[in-house]
């Protein structure tokens, strides 16, 4: 009898590995932290290098899945345990908000880095955007932080525009659009809001529709106004260059009228631009007694250009107010006001009706008493001339030893 224990049969053959696509990736925030912390520590304190590392890592690491862990690392240096403490068992990074220098410039840099990330969930981004809006409203951070939203990676995915909606809603709710506008202008962000969209969607129409539909019509109106201001500045710059080159008035007038059509600028706005351009294209004498003669000679030359954009009574009034403000703001011109008005009256740029209306009701406060006194005798003469305007006449009127003629 065989007492040896019978050996059990064994299976032999090839073992097959489970395909990777059939395996469910294990949630491992610890390993995620190790990868991020190691990379951050290698970049050092260079914020630009950190941003590049995080951007590159986003293609390999699942930021959306580990968004909470990533936020803990960037703020506190590592994952937070229940109660808010940081585990000593894991490697920490010194590159985090809590270890940064306590100054505004550094805080702004960190804020931009946080807003740069697209790894957060929509809900997390919304909360961060609302918090950022409140901090902006309270003056805790500079509006320069908005510049981080112009990063191409977050713009092209629509993250920037969606983030901006929540941010501006929160900001405007806490303050108002005027306060927001002031803050944006301080850091030259007021003319960059179109950059929240990809290049093929950067139009005032798209911007206006997007933010109006999102309940931010006041921001849409602000952007439209900024675009109009930008267009007017470009127009004035080109106008000044044409004058400096000595282009003939016919070409200048044709160019301006074409721009008026394209940008929907009214004649009332345009005469202000033309006046400013005319007065800024010459080096004025600093002596009061000489600047008056110089201004008369200069404006006589450019009166055809001014006349081309004062075809309406309202435009004439605007021009008169612009002249009044200019003469007040530039003290050497204080005594030249009346002579300028009379010159433009003789050149058929200004009418009797416009001058009389300006004198009685349309003038502004700047230098009011001085300029009304200067115009008093000329206005009296105009009133008499108005009475006999249907009769062919030639009036000669002497004011301050100067002769004014009206044919």
C-alpha positions in Angstrom: 0.0 0.0 0.0 1.4 3.3 -1.0 1.4 5.5 2.1 2.7 8.6 0.3 0.2 11.4 0.2 -1.1 11.9 -3.3 0.0 15.3 -4.7 -2.8 17.6 -5.9 -2.7 18.6 -9.5 -1.7 22.1 -10.2 -2.7 24.4 -13.1 0.0 25.6 -15.4 0.0 28.0 -18.2 0.3 31.7 -19.0 -1.0 34.4 -16.7 -2.8 37.3 -18.5 -2.5 40.8 -17.1 -5.7 42.9 -16.8 -5.8 45.5 -19.5 -5.2 49.0 -18.2 -8.3 50.3 -19.7 -10.3 47.8 -17.8 -8.8 48.9 -14.5 -10.4 51.8 -12.5 -7.7 54.2 -11.5 -7.4 54.3 -7.7 -8.1 57.7 -6.0 -4.7 58.5 -4.4 -4.4 62.1 -3.2 -1.2 61.3 -1.4 0.6 60.3 -4.6 -0.9 63.4 -6.3 0.5 65.6 -3.5 4.0 64.0 -3.8 4.1 64.7 -7.5 3.0 68.3 -7.2 5.2 69.1 -4.2 8.2 67.6 -5.8 7.7 69.7 -8.9 7.1 72.9 -6.9 10.2 72.4 -4.8 12.3 71.9 -7.9 11.0 75.2 -9.5 12.1 77.3 -6.5 10.5 80.7 -5.9 10.2 81.7 -9.6 6.4 82.3 -10.1 6.7 82.1 -13.9 8.5 78.7 -13.6 5.8 77.5 -11.2 3.0 78.5 -13.6 4.8 76.7 -16.4 5.2 73.6 -14.3 1.5 73.6 -13.2 0.4 74.1 -16.8 2.5 71.2 -18.1 1.5 68.9 -15.2 -2.1 69.5 -16.0 -1.7 67.2 -19.1 -0.5 64.3 -16.9 -2.2 64.8 -13.5 -6.0 65.0 -13.1 -6.5 68.5 -11.6 -10.2 68.2 -11.7 -10.2 65.0 -9.6 -7.7 66.3 -7.1 -8.8 70.0 -7.2 -9.3 70.1 -3.4 -5.8 68.6 -2.8 -4.2 71.1 -5.3 -5.9 74.0 -3.6 -4.6 72.8 -0.1 -1.1 72.6 -1.5 -1.1 76.0 -3.1 -2.6 77.7 0.0 -1.1 75.8 2.9 1.7 73.8 1.4 0.1 70.4 1.8 -3.1 68.5 2.3 -5.2 69.6 5.3 -6.4 67.0 7.7 -9.7 67.3 9.5 -9.5 70.2 11.9 -7.2 72.2 9.5 -3.8 70.7 10.5 -1.2 69.6 8.0 0.0 66.1 8.1 3.7 65.8 9.1 4.0 62.4 7.3 4.0 64.0 3.9 6.5 66.2 2.1 5.4 69.8 2.1 6.3 72.7 -0.2 7.5 76.1 0.9 5.9 77.5 -2.2 2.5 78.3 -0.8 0.4 81.3 0.2 0.9 80.8 3.9 4.7 80.9 3.7 4.9 83.9 1.2 6.0 87.4 2.1 3.3 89.5 3.7 3.1 92.3 1.1 0.6 93.3 -1.5 2.7 92.6 -4.6 3.4 89.0 -3.5 -0.3 88.5 -2.7 -1.3 89.7 -6.1 1.2 87.3 -7.7 -0.3 84.4 -5.8 -3.8 85.4 -6.6 -3.0 85.5 -10.3 -1.5 82.0 -10.0 -4.6 80.6 -8.4 -6.9 82.2 -11.0 -4.7 80.8 -13.7 -5.6 77.2 -12.9 -8.3 75.5 -14.9 -8.3 72.4 -12.8 -11.1 73.4 -10.4 -14.6 72.2 -10.8 -17.2 74.8 -12.0 -18.6 75.1 -8.5 -15.2 75.7 -7.0 -14.3 78.3 -9.7 -17.6 80.1 -9.0 -16.9 80.3 -5.3 -13.3 81.5 -5.9 -14.7 84.1 -8.4 -17.2 85.4 -6.0 -14.6 85.6 -3.2 -12.3 87.5 -5.6 -15.0 89.9 -6.4 -15.6 90.7 -2.7 -11.9 91.1 -2.1 -11.7 93.5 -5.0 -14.7 95.5 -3.8 -13.1 95.8 -0.3 -9.7 96.9 -1.8 -7.9 93.8 -0.4 -6.4 93.0 -3.7 -5.6 95.0 -6.9 -7.7 94.7 -10.1 -4.4 93.7 -11.8 -5.3 90.2 -10.7 -7.8 90.1 -13.6 -4.8 89.9 -15.9 -4.4 86.2 -15.0 -7.8 85.5 -16.8 -6.2 86.5 -20.1 -4.1 83.4 -20.2 -4.7 81.6 -23.5 -5.3 78.2 -21.9 -8.3 79.4 -19.8 -9.6 81.8 -22.4 -10.0 79.3 -25.2 -11.9 76.9 -22.9 -14.4 79.6 -21.9 -13.2 79.5 -18.2 -12.1 83.1 -18.2 -15.4 84.6 -19.4 -17.5 82.4 -17.0 -15.2 83.2 -14.1 -15.5 87.0 -15.0 -19.3 86.8 -14.8 -19.3 85.6 -11.2 -16.4 87.9 -10.3 -18.0 91.1 -11.7 -21.5 90.3 -10.3 -20.0 89.9 -6.8 -17.9 93.1 -7.2 -20.7 95.3 -8.6 -23.1 93.9 -5.9 -20.7 95.1 -3.2 -19.9 98.4 -4.8 -21.2 99.7 -8.2 -20.0 99.9 -11.8 -18.4 103.4 -11.3 -16.2 102.0 -8.5 -15.3 99.0 -10.7 -14.5 101.3 -13.6 -12.1 103.4 -11.5 -10.3 100.3 -10.2 -9.9 98.9 -13.7 -8.5 102.2 -15.0 -6.0 102.4 -12.3 -4.3 99.3 -13.5 -5.0 99.8 -17.3 -7.4 96.9 -17.4 -10.4 99.0 -18.6 -9.4 98.5 -22.3 -8.5 94.8 -22.0 -11.8 93.1 -21.1 -12.3 91.8 -24.7 -9.3 89.5 -24.0 -11.6 87.4 -21.9 -12.6 85.8 -25.2 -10.7 84.1 -28.0 -9.4 86.3 -30.8 -12.2 85.2 -33.2 -14.8 86.4 -30.6 -13.2 89.7 -29.5 -15.9 92.1 -30.7 -18.0 94.6 -28.8 -21.2 92.8 -30.1 -20.1 89.4 -28.7 -19.0 90.9 -25.4 -22.2 92.9 -25.0 -24.5 89.9 -25.7 -22.5 87.5 -23.5 -22.5 89.8 -20.4 -26.0 91.2 -21.0 -27.4 87.7 -21.2 -25.6 86.9 -17.9 -27.3 89.9 -16.2 -24.4 92.3 -16.4 -25.7 95.0 -18.8 -23.8 97.7 -16.9 -20.5 95.9 -17.7 -21.6 95.6 -21.4 -22.3 99.4 -21.5 -19.0 100.1 -19.8 -17.1 98.1 -22.4 -19.0 99.8 -25.3 -18.1 103.2 -23.9 -14.5 102.2 -23.6 -14.4 101.0 -27.2 -15.9 104.2 -28.3 -13.3 106.2 -26.3 -10.6 104.1 -27.9 -11.9 104.7 -31.4 -12.1 108.5 -30.8 -8.5 108.5 -29.5 -7.3 106.7 -32.6 -9.2 109.1 -34.8 -7.8 112.1 -33.1 -4.3 110.7 -33.3 -4.7 110.1 -37.1 -6.2 113.6 -37.5 -3.2 115.2 -35.8 -0.8 113.3 -38.0 -2.7 114.4 -41.1 -2.5 118.0 -40.0 1.2 117.6 -39.2 1.9 116.3 -42.7 0.0 119.2 -44.2 -2.7 117.1 -45.9 -5.3 119.3 -47.7 -8.6 119.9 -45.9 -10.6 118.1 -48.6 -8.8 114.8 -47.8 -9.0 115.4 -44.0 -12.7 116.1 -44.2 -13.4 113.0 -46.3 -11.4 110.8 -43.9 -13.2 112.2 -40.9 -16.7 111.8 -42.4 -15.9 108.2 -43.4 -14.8 107.5 -39.8 -18.0 109.1 -38.5 -20.0 106.6 -40.5 -18.0 103.6 -39.5 -17.9 104.4 -35.7 -21.3 106.1 -35.5 -19.8 109.3 -34.1 -22.2 112.3 -34.1 -21.2 115.7 -35.4 -21.5 117.0 -31.9 -18.8 114.6 -30.7 -16.7 115.1 -33.8 -16.4 118.9 -33.5 -14.9 118.5 -30.1 -12.3 116.1 -31.5 -11.6 118.4 -34.4 -11.2 121.4 -32.1 -8.8 119.5 -29.8 -6.8 118.3 -32.8 -6.5 121.8 -34.3 -5.4 123.3 -31.0 -2.8 120.6 -30.3 -1.0 120.7 -33.6 0.9 123.9 -32.9 3.4 125.0 -30.3 1.8 128.0 -28.5 3.7 131.0 -27.4 3.9 131.4 -23.6 3.4 135.2 -23.7 -0.2 136.3 -23.4 0.2 139.3 -25.6 1.6 137.1 -28.4 -0.6 134.0 -28.1 -3.7 135.9 -29.0 -2.4 137.0 -32.4 -0.9 133.5 -33.0 -4.3 131.8 -32.2 -6.2 134.1 -34.6 -3.8 133.4 -37.4 -3.9 129.6 -36.7 -7.7 129.4 -36.5 -8.2 131.5 -39.5 -6.2 128.9 -41.4 -8.2 126.0 -40.0 -11.7 127.6 -40.1 -12.7 125.6 -43.2 -12.1 122.4 -41.2 -14.2 123.6 -38.3 -16.9 124.8 -40.6 -17.2 121.3 -42.1 -18.4 119.9 -38.8 -20.7 122.7 -37.5 -23.6 122.2 -39.9 -26.0 121.8 -36.9 -26.8 124.4 -34.3 -26.0 121.9 -31.5 -22.5 121.4 -33.0 -21.9 125.2 -32.9 -22.9 125.3 -29.2 -20.6 122.4 -28.4 -17.7 124.3 -30.2 -18.4 127.5 -28.2 -18.3 125.5 -25.0 -15.1 123.8 -26.0 -13.5 127.2 -26.8 -14.7 128.5 -23.4 -13.2 125.6 -21.6 -10.0 125.7 -23.5 -9.4 129.4 -22.9 -10.1 128.9 -19.2 -7.9 125.8 -18.8 -5.0 127.6 -20.7 -4.6 130.8 -18.8 -2.7 132.6 -21.7 -5.9 132.4 -23.8 -8.2 134.1 -21.3 -8.1 137.4 -23.2 -8.4 135.7 -26.6 -11.9 134.2 -26.1 -13.9 137.0 -27.7 -11.5 137.5 -30.6 -11.6 133.7 -31.4 -15.5 133.8 -31.4 -15.6 136.9 -33.6 -13.1 135.3 -36.0 -15.2 132.1 -36.3 -18.4 134.2 -36.7 -16.8 136.1 -39.6 -15.7 132.8 -41.1 -19.3 131.5 -41.0 -18.3 128.7 -38.5 -20.6 130.2 -35.8 -24.0 131.8 -36.3 -25.7 134.7 -34.5 -28.2 132.2 -33.1 -25.6 130.0 -31.6 -23.6 132.8 -30.1 -26.7 134.4 -28.6 -27.9 131.0 -27.2 -24.5 130.4 -25.7 -24.5 133.9 -24.1 -27.9 133.6 -22.5 -28.1 129.9 -21.4 -25.6 127.4 -22.9 -22.4 128.6 -21.4 -20.6 126.6 -18.7 -19.3 127.8 -15.3 -15.6 127.9 -16.3 -14.6 131.6 -16.6 -18.3 132.5 -17.0 -18.1 136.1 -15.6 -14.9 137.0 -17.6 -16.1 135.6 -20.9 -19.6 137.0 -20.7 -18.2 140.4 -20.0 -15.9 140.1 -23.0 -18.8 139.2 -25.2 -21.3 141.8 -23.9 -20.8 144.5 -26.5 -20.5 142.1 -29.4 -23.7 140.3 -28.3 -25.5 143.7 -28.2 -24.3 144.4 -31.8 -25.5 140.9 -32.8 -29.0 141.6 -31.5 -29.2 144.8 -33.6 -27.9 142.9 -36.6 -30.5 140.2 -36.1 -33.3 142.8 -36.3 -32.2 143.8 -39.8 -30.9 140.5 -41.1 -33.2 140.4 -44.1 -31.7 143.7 -45.5 -28.4 143.7 -47.3 -26.1 145.7 -45.1 -22.6 146.2 -44.0 -22.1 146.8 -40.3 -19.0 148.1 -38.8 -18.6 147.7 -35.1 -15.7 148.7 -33.0 -14.9 146.8 -29.8 -11.7 147.2 -27.9 -10.3 149.2 -30.9 -10.8 146.3 -33.3 -13.0 146.4 -36.3 -15.5 143.6 -37.0 -17.2 143.4 -40.4 -20.2 141.4 -41.4 -21.2 141.1 -45.1 
